[in-house]
Amino acid sequence: MGSTKHTGPIKLPKKPDPSLWVSKAPFGLGRVKPHHIRDTLKVMWDNRDNLPYAARILTQGVCDGCALGVSGLYDRTLEGPHLCTTRLNVLRLNTMPAIKPEVLHADIDDLRNLDSTQLRKLGRLPYPLLRRRGERKFSRVTWEEALDLAAAKIREIDPKQLAFYLTARGITNEAYYAAGKVARFLGTNNIDNASRICHSPSKTALKRSVGIGASSCNYKDWIGTDVLVFWGSVAANNQPVSTKYMYAAKRAGTKIICINPYREPAMDGYWIPSIPESALFGTKLADDFYQVNIGGDIAFMHGVMKTWFEMEAERPGTAVDHDFVREHTTGYEELRALVERQDWAQLEKSSGLSRERMAEFARLLAGAKSGVFVWSMGLTQHRFGTDNISQVANLALLRGFLGREHCGLMPIRGHSGVQGAGEMGADPFSLPGGDFKEADIGRIERVWGFELPRWQGDIVGVSLENALLPDDHERKLKVFYTSGGNFLETMPEPEFVRRCLEEVELRVHQDIILNTSTLVDAKEAVLVLPAMTRYEQPGGGTSTSTERMVYFSPEIEGPRIGEARAEWQIYCDLVARVKPESAHKVWFDSAEAIREEIARAAPNYAGIEKLKSRGDVFQWGGAWLCEGGVCPTEDGRGRLLPIELPELRKPEGHFYVTTRRGKQFNSMIYGERDPFNAADRYDVLMDRADAQGIGLSEGEAVVVYNRHGTFHGRVRHAEVARGNIQVYWPEGNCLMPKGVYEPHAGIPEYNTAVVVEKAETFYAHKDTRYVEKRIEELETEAG
């Protein structure tokens, strides 16, 4: 960890810089771009019935959108107010009234006719609900009845047949901590969180490469670094406030590089609403784009390192920081030997980039005295996601970009609460303040005062699949308790997930709204428990940002929804019924009491017990983890790891497919049209030459399919790397393979090979022999 403290926010330059303008036409007239003013007015209209409360949430609470960490309207990076459309879109979840009874208790098929956007707009869950198998409607039950039902079922089963899951929907550290403690007290290690399907490889890779499980640096380090690299990350779309940091970085002379299959319009140029010159004329963000193949990042990075080693052979010291490598790393010779064996032709084929382009990027990094690498789902959501991130760490270690100002490794988080999930122990591989290892187990047992189960818990995808095991199997999932989450719209092969959900005997959905997963049948019953938002939680709550800032978000005065309870309180109430004789061991009287225990259980979080008022914040680990190059590994050194090229299974004539986000916050969709490229939810983004090569015109109906599923859409020309296409998430999840998990971190695979055909051709030949033959070709050629 580091001793240097974060120095607080800095000022933006006041004088405009026309060299960064996208266009001299004011407000981007005639261009495809977000309409921030219009969207803000729409949000105000949507919240017109509760505007004073909405204003208090925005000015007093910690943002429940992405994990940039804005407290009120201010952060620790830049002076001045910050507000983005993502936060505004999420706002209505906190201000809307309860669902009307006649709607809530309608026939289940009437509710199933609504999509998740329509269900969300119905309002908040006002009281506990129960629907037994065969019943056509939800019935209202008391909290006592609901909790007694859940407790009786939990007592009846083996703890290995019980699983918990927590999404990152505004959930606080206090709720994560209480859930993790309750799960272990009930005897199960099957507890997981939303990072499993986003950044779990980041934590796993950073742990093995440099001994840390979070960003090593701050957003401030973007501003003035020589090179800021966004790898598989569209921060301008998913973390819009970050565009202000990019603007500040550009004004400080930083070069911004994007590595992504798609030349993302949001990273090319952005109109930042809170900076006058940018709001008028836009800001050119990225200096260059390297359009790698989907899954080609490891090959690209091998090409960069191969160039460095060639430079070193000609003139030592021109590419590798030998002093840093010698003093702070291990594995240099093994890595160099692997890289030097790589064949340039193979690297070009796998990455999709020429040797010259890889060398160009290599020389840029070699000439930089500082660099920050930022990444997101484009690197993590692969069956080799952990290797992707360790390869990024290799680049940083070879250049010494770690543990000092303007340098670092940053997995940028898209959910405000998710960084704290594993750090609080709501994870099958983690406990508060450590991993699920014997030393940490013993330490936590001393804090908690009870024995923890020693067996390894399952990741959430495996837990769901375990619902299909025989009834007498010890790991057959019989009770699934989920706080938020919609697995029909976040996991591959949604129809398979539906079967899994239906096979669970009792599902408990602790949430603030209905979603499509809530409406799926269960073998015995579905129980719905109404939760409070973070702004309603008595005693307030805390959340941890991407840069490890732990913010206090106070309880905010305003209307309350029916019988909704604080999430941490529901877990306490449940365990009091499952094990009443010993529930005092996990009982908390207040949020303050939870924070006091967190400080004892998770040493990095010492200081959380002092957070009591609006604006209170501290950063665990100091400004830079691995400060001075010293890593919290056994020998204090970072590990340079020889990463093998993954096998990419794309047969000739087929395409790699991956998913992207549009006007949405994770799986919550707020608009049918992408504000950055005008595509709709069923457009298939593909290179113009690729489309023309198979006889497709813009707007033409196509069928995208493989052995996993079928997607119907229309062609949209876009600057996507040749041989690759993109579809929107979650609509495109039907194409992704079920049961394929990254071996180290357990993230599902969200990339695969597909056939793209004209819809009329597909349907003209749509008989069993044709479709089976085409899919068989794919399987045979890809195998």
Backbone hydrogen bonds, N-H to C=O, Kabsch-Sander energy under -0.5 kcal/mol:
donor,donor_aa,acceptor,acceptor_aa,energy
2,G,621,G,-2.2
10,I,77,T,-2.0
20,L,17,D,-2.2
21,W,18,P,-1.5
22,V,281,F,-1.5
23,S,281,F,-1.9
27,F,280,L,-2.5
28,G,25,A,-1.3
28,G,280,L,-0.8
29,L,26,P,-1.3
31,R,28,G,-2.3
33,K,31,R,-0.7
36,H,34,P,-0.8
39,D,35,H,-2.8
40,T,36,H,-2.5
41,L,37,I,-2.4
42,K,38,R,-2.1
43,V,39,D,-2.2
44,M,40,T,-2.3
45,W,41,L,-2.1
46,D,42,K,-2.7
47,N,43,V,-1.8
48,R,45,W,-1.5
50,N,47,N,-2.3
51,L,48,R,-0.6
54,A,50,N,-2.4
55,A,51,L,-2.7
56,R,52,P,-1.9
57,I,53,Y,-2.3
58,L,54,A,-2.1
59,T,55,A,-2.0
60,Q,56,R,-2.3
61,G,56,R,-0.6
61,G,57,I,-1.7
63,C,70,V,-2.8
67,A,413,R,-1.3
69,G,66,C,-0.5
71,S,69,G,-0.6
71,S,74,Y,-2.7
72,G,61,G,-2.8
72,G,70,V,-0.6
74,Y,71,S,-2.0
75,D,78,L,-0.6
79,E,10,I,-2.9
82,H,73,L,-2.3
88,L,84,C,-1.9
89,N,85,T,-2.7
90,V,86,T,-1.8
91,L,87,R,-1.1
92,R,88,L,-0.6
92,R,89,N,-0.5
93,L,90,V,-1.6
94,N,91,L,-1.9
95,T,91,L,-0.9
96,M,92,R,-1.9
99,I,124,R,-2.8
103,V,100,K,-1.1
104,L,100,K,-2.7
105,H,101,P,-2.4
106,A,103,V,-1.6
108,I,136,R,-2.8
110,D,107,D,-1.0
111,L,107,D,-1.5
112,R,108,I,-2.2
113,N,109,D,-1.1
114,L,111,L,-1.7
119,L,115,D,-2.6
120,R,116,S,-2.5
121,K,117,T,-1.6
122,L,118,Q,-0.5
122,L,119,L,-1.2
123,G,120,R,-1.1
124,R,97,P,-2.3
125,L,512,I,-2.1
129,L,528,V,-2.4
130,L,139,S,-2.2
131,R,526,V,-2.2
133,R,524,E,-2.5
135,E,132,R,-2.3
139,S,130,L,-2.9
141,V,128,P,-1.7
146,A,142,T,-2.5
147,L,143,W,-2.9
148,D,144,E,-2.3
149,L,145,E,-2.1
150,A,146,A,-2.2
151,A,147,L,-2.8
152,A,148,D,-2.5
153,K,149,L,-1.8
154,I,150,A,-2.2
155,R,151,A,-2.3
156,E,152,A,-1.1
157,I,153,K,-0.9
157,I,154,I,-0.6
161,Q,158,D,-2.7
162,L,159,P,-1.5
163,A,479,V,-2.1
164,F,190,N,-3.1
165,Y,481,Y,-2.1
166,L,192,D,-2.0
167,T,483,S,-2.9
170,G,168,A,-2.3
173,N,542,T,-2.9
176,Y,172,T,-2.1
177,Y,173,N,-2.7
178,A,174,E,-2.3
179,A,175,A,-2.5
180,G,176,Y,-2.5
181,K,177,Y,-2.3
182,V,178,A,-2.6
183,A,179,A,-2.7
184,R,180,G,-1.9
185,F,181,K,-2.2
186,L,182,V,-2.2
187,G,184,R,-1.1
188,T,183,A,-2.4
191,I,189,N,-1.9
192,D,164,F,-1.7
194,A,166,L,-1.2
196,R,193,N,-2.0
197,I,194,A,-1.4
198,C,195,S,-1.6
200,S,195,S,-2.2
202,S,199,H,-0.8
203,K,199,H,-1.6
204,T,200,S,-2.1
205,A,201,P,-2.8
206,L,202,S,-2.7
207,K,203,K,-2.3
208,R,204,T,-1.8
209,S,205,A,-2.4
210,V,206,L,-2.8
211,G,206,L,-1.1
211,G,207,K,-0.9
212,I,206,L,-1.2
215,S,546,T,-0.7
216,S,409,L,-2.5
221,D,218,N,-0.8
222,W,219,Y,-1.9
223,I,219,Y,-0.5
223,I,220,K,-1.1
224,G,222,W,-1.1
225,T,222,W,-0.8
227,V,370,S,-1.0
228,L,255,K,-3.0
229,V,227,V,-0.5
229,V,372,V,-2.7
230,F,228,L,-0.5
230,F,257,I,-3.1
231,W,229,V,-0.6
231,W,374,V,-3.5
232,G,230,F,-0.7
232,G,259,I,-2.8
235,A,233,S,-0.6
237,N,234,V,-1.4
238,N,234,V,-2.6
239,Q,235,A,-2.8
242,S,239,Q,-2.3
243,T,240,P,-1.9
244,K,241,V,-1.8
245,Y,241,V,-0.7
246,M,242,S,-2.3
247,Y,243,T,-2.4
248,A,244,K,-2.4
249,A,245,Y,-2.3
250,K,246,M,-2.8
251,R,247,Y,-2.4
252,A,248,A,-1.1
253,G,250,K,-1.6
254,T,249,A,-2.5
255,K,226,D,-2.4
257,I,228,L,-2.6
257,I,255,K,-0.5
258,C,288,D,-2.4
259,I,230,F,-2.8
260,N,258,C,-0.6
260,N,290,Y,-1.5
263,R,719,E,-2.6
264,E,262,Y,-1.8
267,M,264,E,-1.1
268,D,264,E,-1.2
269,G,265,P,-2.1
270,Y,283,T,-2.1
272,I,270,Y,-0.9
275,I,272,I,-1.6
278,S,275,I,-0.5
279,A,275,I,-3.0
280,L,276,P,-1.8
281,F,277,E,-2.7
282,G,278,S,-2.4
283,T,270,Y,-2.0
284,K,20,L,-3.2
285,L,268,D,-1.1
285,L,283,T,-0.7
286,A,267,M,-2.1
287,D,256,I,-3.5
288,D,256,I,-1.1
290,Y,258,C,-2.8
291,Q,289,F,-0.6
292,V,290,Y,-1.5
293,N,351,S,-2.9
296,G,293,N,-2.4
300,F,296,G,-2.1
301,M,297,D,-2.7
302,H,298,I,-2.3
303,G,299,A,-2.3
304,V,300,F,-1.9
305,M,301,M,-2.6
306,K,302,H,-3.0
307,T,303,G,-2.0
308,W,304,V,-2.1
309,F,305,M,-2.7
310,E,306,K,-1.9
311,M,307,T,-2.5
312,E,308,W,-2.6
313,A,309,F,-1.8
314,E,310,E,-1.4
315,R,311,M,-2.8
318,T,315,R,-1.4
321,D,398,L,-2.9
322,H,320,V,-1.5
325,V,321,D,-2.6
326,R,322,H,-2.8
327,E,323,D,-2.2
328,H,324,F,-2.6
329,T,325,V,-1.4
330,T,638,G,-1.8
335,L,331,G,-2.3
336,R,332,Y,-2.8
337,A,333,E,-2.4
338,L,334,E,-1.9
339,V,335,L,-2.6
340,E,336,R,-2.7
341,R,337,A,-1.0
342,Q,338,L,-0.6
342,Q,339,V,-1.4
347,L,343,D,-2.4
348,E,344,W,-2.6
349,K,345,A,-2.3
350,S,346,Q,-2.7
351,S,347,L,-2.5
352,G,348,E,-2.3
358,M,354,S,-2.2
359,A,355,R,-2.4
360,E,356,E,-2.0
361,F,357,R,-1.9
362,A,358,M,-2.2
363,R,359,A,-2.5
364,L,360,E,-1.7
365,L,361,F,-2.3
366,A,362,A,-2.4
367,G,363,R,-1.7
368,A,365,L,-1.1
372,V,227,V,-2.2
373,F,408,G,-2.4
374,V,229,V,-3.4
374,V,372,V,-0.6
375,W,410,M,-1.9
376,S,231,W,-1.4
378,G,232,G,-2.5
379,L,376,S,-2.1
380,T,376,S,-1.5
381,Q,377,M,-2.2
382,H,380,T,-2.3
385,G,382,H,-1.6
388,N,384,F,-2.0
389,I,385,G,-1.9
390,S,386,T,-2.4
391,Q,387,D,-2.0
392,V,388,N,-1.5
393,A,389,I,-2.4
394,N,390,S,-1.9
395,L,391,Q,-1.7
396,A,392,V,-2.1
397,L,393,A,-2.7
398,L,394,N,-2.4
399,R,395,L,-1.4
400,G,396,A,-0.8
400,G,397,L,-0.5
401,F,396,A,-2.7
402,L,400,G,-1.6
407,C,404,R,-1.5
408,G,371,G,-1.6
410,M,373,F,-2.9
412,I,375,W,-1.5
412,I,410,M,-1.0
416,S,65,G,-2.3
417,G,168,A,-0.7
418,V,415,H,-0.6
419,Q,544,T,-0.5
420,G,417,G,-0.7
421,A,417,G,-0.5
421,A,418,V,-0.8
422,G,418,V,-0.7
423,E,419,Q,-0.8
424,M,420,G,-1.7
425,G,422,G,-1.1
426,A,421,A,-2.3
427,D,425,G,-1.8
430,S,427,D,-1.0
431,L,434,G,-2.6
433,G,423,E,-1.3
434,G,431,L,-2.5
436,F,429,F,-1.9
437,K,435,D,-1.9
441,I,437,K,-3.0
442,G,438,E,-2.6
443,R,439,A,-1.9
444,I,440,D,-2.6
445,E,441,I,-2.4
446,R,442,G,-1.6
447,V,443,R,-1.4
448,W,444,I,-3.3
449,G,445,E,-2.4
457,G,428,P,-0.6
463,S,459,I,-2.4
464,L,460,V,-2.4
465,E,461,G,-2.0
466,N,462,V,-2.1
467,A,464,L,-1.6
468,L,465,E,-1.9
469,L,466,N,-1.4
473,H,470,P,-2.0
476,K,473,H,-1.7
477,L,466,N,-0.7
478,K,161,Q,-2.6
478,K,476,K,-0.5
479,V,161,Q,-2.0
480,F,506,L,-2.1
481,Y,163,A,-2.9
481,Y,479,V,-0.5
482,T,480,F,-0.7
482,T,508,V,-3.0
483,S,165,Y,-3.4
484,G,482,T,-0.9
484,G,510,Q,-1.9
489,E,486,N,-1.6
490,T,487,F,-0.6
491,M,487,F,-1.6
493,E,733,N,-1.9
496,F,493,E,-1.0
497,V,493,E,-1.7
498,R,494,P,-2.3
499,R,495,E,-1.7
500,C,496,F,-2.0
501,L,497,V,-2.6
502,E,498,R,-2.3
503,E,499,R,-1.2
503,E,500,C,-0.7
504,V,500,C,-0.6
504,V,501,L,-0.9
506,L,478,K,-2.6
507,R,525,A,-1.8
508,V,480,F,-2.9
509,H,507,R,-0.6
509,H,527,L,-3.3
510,Q,482,T,-2.6
510,Q,508,V,-0.7
511,D,509,H,-0.7
511,D,529,L,-2.3
518,T,515,N,-0.6
519,L,515,N,-0.8
519,L,516,T,-0.6
520,V,517,S,-1.4
523,K,504,V,-2.4
524,E,505,E,-1.9
525,A,505,E,-2.1
526,V,131,R,-2.1
527,L,507,R,-3.1
528,V,129,L,-2.6
529,L,509,H,-2.5
531,A,511,D,-2.6
532,M,565,R,-2.1
536,E,533,T,-1.0
537,Q,533,T,-0.8
540,G,537,Q,-2.1
541,G,553,S,-2.3
543,S,551,Y,-1.7
545,S,549,M,-2.7
546,T,67,A,-3.0
548,R,545,S,-1.9
550,V,548,R,-0.5
550,V,618,F,-3.7
551,Y,543,S,-2.7
551,Y,549,M,-0.8
552,F,616,D,-2.3
553,S,541,G,-3.6
553,S,551,Y,-0.5
556,I,535,Y,-3.0
562,G,560,R,-0.8
563,E,126,P,-3.6
564,A,561,I,-2.5
565,R,530,P,-1.8
570,I,566,A,-1.8
571,Y,567,E,-1.6
572,C,568,W,-1.6
573,D,569,Q,-2.7
574,L,570,I,-2.3
575,V,571,Y,-2.2
576,A,572,C,-1.7
577,R,573,D,-0.6
577,R,574,L,-1.5
578,V,574,L,-1.7
579,K,575,V,-2.5
582,S,579,K,-1.3
583,A,579,K,-1.0
585,K,582,S,-1.9
586,V,583,A,-1.9
587,W,583,A,-0.6
594,I,590,S,-1.3
595,R,591,A,-2.2
596,E,592,E,-2.1
597,E,593,A,-1.7
598,I,594,I,-2.6
599,A,595,R,-1.9
600,R,596,E,-0.8
600,R,597,E,-0.6
601,A,597,E,-2.5
602,A,598,I,-3.1
605,Y,602,A,-2.2
606,A,603,P,-1.7
608,I,605,Y,-2.7
610,K,607,G,-1.4
611,L,608,I,-1.3
612,K,610,K,-0.7
615,G,552,F,-0.8
616,D,613,S,-2.3
618,F,550,V,-1.4
620,W,548,R,-1.8
620,W,618,F,-0.6
622,G,619,Q,-1.0
623,A,4,T,-3.5
625,L,216,S,-1.6
627,E,624,W,-0.7
628,G,403,G,-2.5
629,G,626,C,-2.3
630,V,627,E,-1.3
631,C,629,G,-0.7
631,C,636,G,-2.0
633,T,631,C,-1.9
636,G,633,T,-0.7
638,G,328,H,-3.1
639,R,209,S,-3.5
640,L,330,T,-2.9
640,L,638,G,-0.6
641,L,639,R,-0.7
643,I,641,L,-0.9
644,E,642,P,-0.6
648,L,646,P,-0.6
649,R,647,E,-0.6
650,K,648,L,-1.4
654,H,651,P,-1.8
655,F,754,V,-2.3
656,Y,723,G,-2.3
657,V,752,T,-2.6
658,T,725,I,-1.5
660,R,727,V,-1.7
664,Q,662,G,-1.8
665,F,668,M,-2.9
666,N,664,Q,-0.5
668,M,665,F,-2.3
669,I,667,S,-0.8
670,Y,663,K,-2.9
671,G,663,K,-1.0
674,D,679,A,-3.5
677,N,674,D,-0.7
678,A,674,D,-2.3
681,R,672,E,-0.9
683,D,680,D,-1.9
684,V,714,R,-3.4
685,L,683,D,-0.6
685,L,726,Q,-2.6
686,M,716,R,-2.2
687,D,724,N,-0.6
691,A,687,D,-2.4
692,Q,688,R,-2.7
693,G,689,A,-2.2
694,I,690,D,-0.9
694,I,691,A,-0.9
695,G,692,Q,-1.6
696,L,691,A,-3.1
699,G,715,V,-2.8
700,E,697,S,-2.1
702,V,713,G,-2.9
703,V,757,E,-2.8
704,V,711,F,-3.1
705,Y,703,V,-0.5
705,Y,755,V,-2.2
706,N,709,G,-1.9
711,F,704,V,-3.2
713,G,702,V,-2.3
713,G,711,F,-0.5
714,R,682,Y,-1.7
715,V,700,E,-2.2
716,R,684,V,-2.5
718,A,686,M,-1.9
720,V,718,A,-2.3
721,A,261,P,-2.3
724,N,721,A,-1.7
725,I,656,Y,-2.5
726,Q,685,L,-1.9
727,V,658,T,-2.1
728,Y,681,R,-0.5
729,W,660,R,-2.3
732,G,728,Y,-2.9
733,N,730,P,-2.1
734,C,731,E,-0.7
735,L,732,G,-1.9
736,M,733,N,-1.3
740,V,737,P,-0.6
741,Y,739,G,-0.7
742,E,747,I,-2.6
746,G,742,E,-2.2
749,E,740,V,-1.9
750,Y,381,Q,-1.2
752,T,657,V,-1.5
754,V,655,F,-2.4
755,V,705,Y,-2.9
757,E,703,V,-2.1
759,A,701,A,-2.3
762,F,758,K,-2.6
763,Y,759,A,-2.7
764,A,760,E,-1.8
765,H,761,T,-1.6
766,K,763,Y,-0.7
767,D,765,H,-2.9
771,V,767,D,-2.1
772,E,768,T,-2.5
773,K,769,R,-2.0
774,R,770,Y,-2.4
775,I,771,V,-2.5
776,E,772,E,-2.5
777,E,773,K,-2.3
778,L,774,R,-1.8
779,E,775,I,-2.6
780,T,776,E,-2.8
781,E,777,E,-2.9
782,A,778,L,-2.3
783,G,779,E,-1.3
